[in-house]
Amino acid sequence: VLGLLVWTLIAGTEYFLYPAFGWVMFVAVFYWVLTVFFLIIYMTMTYTRIPQVPWTTVGLCFNGSAFVLYLIAAIVDASSVTKELDSHNYNSWAASSFFAFVVTFCYAGNTYFSFISWQSRTLQ
């Protein structure tokens, strides 16, 4: 939900005039789609039908890459927010920057728990 907020807040503005927001949009939409994909896989328990895939490693790589790229995108988003004549863009960009950092912290926590799960799985 928070990732959805990031890209909808940016998509409602003239973000295409600023290349930095294009990067933020790419990261936000890409990881939102992948997160929904993995959510469906875990909710339907499809992962139990494909035991050849090391799901703990996949989860760790996914969450780790999401954390790193979202951190970069959040910093780019925050540094690109400028006060313009149109306050709608400013407010939307500032809010998207805030939520991008919130999503970054969520992925950081998920990366930590994925690492704990991966480590306990490799020790067995």
C-alpha positions, -999 to 999 in steps of 0.1 A, spaced: 0 0 0 28 24 9 46 17 -24 14 24 -42 12 57 -25 47 66 -37 41 61 -73 6 75 -74 17 107 -57 43 112 -83 22 101 -112 -4 128 -104 22 155 -112 43 166 -141 70 142 -131 81 136 -168 96 170 -169 122 159 -143 143 128 -151 150 120 -114 113 113 -108 113 89 -137 138 68 -118 117 70 -86 87 59 -107 105 30 -122 117 17 -88 83 22 -71 62 6 -99 87 -22 -105 89 -33 -68 52 -27 -63 44 -52 -91 70 -77 -79 57 -74 -43 21 -81 -55 34 -110 -75 52 -125 -45 22 -118 -22 0 -138 -46 26 -167 -47 27 -168 -9 -11 -164 -3 -19 -192 -28 10 -213 -14 23 -218 -49 58 -219 -35 51 -253 -20 45 -267 -55 79 -256 -67 104 -270 -42 133 -266 -66 134 -229 -60 153 -218 -29 125 -194 -17 144 -181 13 173 -170 -10 149 -155 -35 132 -136 -7 165 -124 7 177 -112 -27 144 -96 -35 141 -77 -2 178 -67 -2 176 -53 -37 143 -36 -30 159 -20 1 190 -7 -17 171 6 -48 143 21 -27 169 39 -5 185 54 -36 151 63 -50 140 79 -18 172 100 -16 168 110 -52 131 118 -46 139 139 -15 167 158 -32 145 166 -63 117 182 -44 117 219 -53 92 246 -44 75 257 -75 46 280 -84 23 251 -84 21 239 -48 3 207 -58 35 193 -73 55 203 -42 30 187 -18 28 155 -38 65 152 -42 72 159 -6 46 133 5 60 108 -20 95 114 -6 82 107 30 65 75 19 95 64 -1 116 65 31 88 46 50 88 19 23 126 18 25 124 11 62 98 -16 57 120 -33 31 150 -30 55 131 -48 82 119 -74 58 155 -79 46 166 -84 81 139 -110 88 146 -127 54 183 -129 64 175 -145 97 153 -170 79 179 -176 52 206 -181 78 186 -205 99 178 -225 67 215 -227 56 226 -239 91 203 -270 90 
